[in-house]
């Protein structure tokens, strides 16, 4: 599950490089990072921080509840930012491909992390 969550977060981060609207603001490459900050910025920053948290967890072998909670929360923030970006796109435009890809990635990352946390919760504590 840990690799699935990491791959999904990377997918969400890659989705920020796609166009987030059909035309106008956010319609070019890296559409989620366009200025001024919009709901897509929340999704983009959450995806970046989620990838960093997952990388720290992987390299430092930090499998704590706090790290799992942070990764699940950041995946959830990707979903929230993406949904708000779809429902409230920039004026006179509509959502394009980027938010839909990020939505899938954020939802999978959040669900995979919560599933892993739940499965470990019922397991006996590891001996050192």
C-alpha positions as CSV (number, residue, x, y, z in Angstrom):
1,X,0.0,0.0,0.0
2,X,2.9,2.3,0.7
3,X,4.1,2.2,-2.9
4,X,0.6,2.7,-4.2
5,X,0.2,5.9,-2.1
6,X,3.6,7.2,-3.3
7,X,2.8,6.5,-6.9
8,X,-0.6,8.2,-6.5
9,X,1.0,11.3,-5.0
10,X,3.5,11.4,-7.8
11,X,0.6,11.2,-10.3
12,X,-1.1,14.1,-8.5
13,X,2.1,16.1,-8.7
14,X,2.5,15.3,-12.4
15,X,-1.1,16.4,-12.9
16,X,-0.1,19.9,-11.8
17,X,2.0,20.2,-14.9
18,X,-1.1,19.6,-17.1
19,X,-3.6,22.3,-18.2
20,X,-6.2,22.9,-15.5
21,X,-8.6,24.9,-17.6
22,X,-9.7,24.9,-21.3
23,X,-8.5,28.4,-22.0
24,X,-7.4,31.5,-20.1
25,X,-5.8,31.3,-16.7
26,X,-4.3,27.8,-16.0
27,X,-4.7,26.6,-19.6
28,X,-0.9,26.2,-20.3
29,X,1.7,23.9,-19.0
30,X,1.9,23.8,-15.1
31,X,-1.7,25.2,-15.1
32,X,-2.1,24.5,-11.4
33,X,0.8,26.8,-10.5
34,X,-0.5,29.7,-12.5
35,X,-0.9,33.1,-10.7
36,X,-2.9,34.4,-8.9
37,X,-3.3,31.6,-6.4
38,X,-6.5,29.6,-6.9
39,X,-7.9,26.4,-5.6
40,X,-5.6,24.5,-7.9
41,X,-2.7,26.0,-5.9
42,X,-3.9,24.2,-2.8
43,X,-3.9,20.9,-4.7
44,X,-0.5,21.6,-6.2
45,X,1.2,22.5,-2.8
46,X,-0.5,19.5,-1.1
47,X,0.7,17.1,-3.8
48,X,4.3,18.5,-3.5
49,X,4.2,18.3,0.3
50,X,2.7,14.8,0.1
51,X,5.5,13.6,-2.2
52,X,8.1,15.0,0.2
53,X,6.4,13.4,3.2
54,X,6.2,10.1,1.4
55,X,9.8,10.3,0.4
56,X,10.9,11.1,4.0
57,X,8.9,8.2,5.2
58,X,10.5,5.9,2.7
59,X,14.1,7.1,3.1
60,X,14.0,7.5,6.9
61,X,11.8,4.5,7.4
62,X,9.3,6.6,9.5
63,X,6.2,4.5,9.6
64,X,4.7,6.4,12.5
65,X,1.0,7.2,12.9
66,X,1.8,10.8,12.5
67,X,3.5,10.4,9.2
68,X,0.6,8.2,7.9
69,X,-1.8,10.9,9.1
70,X,0.2,13.6,7.3
71,X,0.2,11.7,4.1
72,X,-3.5,10.9,4.3
73,X,-4.3,14.5,5.1
74,X,-2.2,15.8,2.2
75,X,-3.9,13.3,-0.1
76,X,-7.2,14.6,1.2
77,X,-6.2,18.2,0.6
78,X,-5.3,17.3,-3.0
79,X,-8.9,16.0,-3.4
80,X,-10.4,19.1,-1.7
81,X,-8.4,21.5,-3.7
82,X,-9.1,19.7,-6.9
83,X,-12.9,19.4,-6.3
84,X,-13.0,23.1,-5.5
85,X,-11.0,23.9,-8.7
86,X,-13.5,21.8,-10.7
87,X,-16.5,23.4,-9.1
88,X,-15.1,27.0,-9.1
89,X,-12.8,27.3,-12.1
90,X,-11.4,30.7,-13.1
91,X,-13.9,33.1,-14.6
92,X,-15.2,32.3,-18.1
93,X,-13.6,28.9,-18.3
94,X,-14.1,25.3,-17.2
95,X,-11.9,22.5,-15.8
96,X,-9.8,20.5,-18.2
97,X,-7.7,17.4,-17.8
98,X,-5.3,18.3,-14.9
99,X,-7.8,18.4,-12.1
100,X,-9.3,15.1,-13.0
101,X,-6.0,13.3,-13.0
102,X,-5.0,15.0,-9.7
103,X,-8.4,14.0,-8.2
104,X,-7.7,10.3,-8.9
105,X,-4.2,10.5,-7.6
106,X,-5.2,12.3,-4.4
107,X,-8.1,9.9,-3.7
108,X,-5.9,6.8,-4.2
109,X,-3.1,8.2,-2.0
110,X,-5.5,9.0,0.8
111,X,-7.4,5.7,0.6
112,X,-4.2,3.6,0.4
113,X,-2.6,5.3,3.4
114,X,-5.8,5.0,5.4
115,X,-6.1,1.3,4.4
116,X,-2.5,0.7,5.5
117,X,-3.0,2.5,8.7
118,X,-6.1,0.5,9.5
119,X,-4.5,-2.8,8.7
120,X,-1.5,-2.0,11.0
121,X,-3.8,-0.8,13.7
122,X,-5.1,-4.3,14.2
123,X,-1.7,-5.9,14.0
124,X,0.3,-6.6,17.2
125,X,3.1,-4.2,17.9
126,X,6.5,-5.1,16.3
127,X,9.3,-6.3,18.6
128,X,12.7,-4.7,18.4
